[in-house]
Amino acid sequence: LVRTSEDNMTDMVTHMPDRYKIVETLIQHSDWFFSDKEDKGEKTPVDEKEAQSVPNIEYLLPNIGRTTAPGDAAGEEQHP
């Protein structure tokens, strides 16, 4: 739903909290966003509850390059 044209792991992890917030807002205020009324005549909705804390993604960034393809794990023997 929300992503850039550059689809790499670093970008995905870095901007994950922002993307979650956009999707969360669309879901919470779906009546307002997807209303059939052309003239809403009402103000933009405001979140009533406190925003959840943003997860710390700093520990994920160094591990991005360490991922391997399934069946290609280090230390496993390859059988012909």
N, C-alpha and C positions, 0 to 999 in steps of 0.2 A: 504494500500500500504506500509506504513512504520510504524511498531509498534513492540514492544517487545513481548516476550512470556508471560510476566506478564502483564495482562490486568486489571490494577486497576486505579481508578480515579486520585490518586495522581501522578502516573507515566504519565498518559495521559495529565494532566494539566501542569506538570513540563516541559515536552518535546514538548508540542504543537508547540511553535514557530519554533523549529528546524525541525519538521516534515513538517510544512507549507513551510519552505524555501526549503526543498528538493523537494517537489512536485512542487513548483513554478519554480524552476530551471529546472526540467524535462520538464515542459510545455513550458517555454520560449525558451529552446534550443532543442526542440524535433527533429528538422531536423538534428542536429548534433548527438544526442544520438541514433536515430533510422534510420540512413542513411544506405542504402544498400552497400555503398562503403566500401570495406575492408581496403583500405589504404587511410585514410582521408587526410594525408599530410598537415593537417592544425592544428593550435594550438587549445587548449581547449578554448571554448568560454568564454568571460568575460561579466558579466552584465554591460550594458552601463548606466543604470539609478541607482540612489541612492537606497539603500535598505530601505524598509519601517521600521519605528521604531517598535521595538519589544513590543507587548502589555504587560502591567504590570499584571502578573498573581498572584502576592502576595495576592490580595484580594480574589482570588478563592480558594486557598489552605485551609483556615480555614473552608470554607463552604462545603467541600466535604462530611464530615460525617453527614451533616444535611439533605441530600436528603432522600426522602421517595418514596416508590412505589406508582404508581397511585392508587387512591381510598383508600389509607392508610394514608391520611393526618391527622395530629394531630388536635384535636378539632372537627372533624366530628363524628357524631353519627353513630354507626353501626346498621343497621336494619336487622332483621332476614329474 
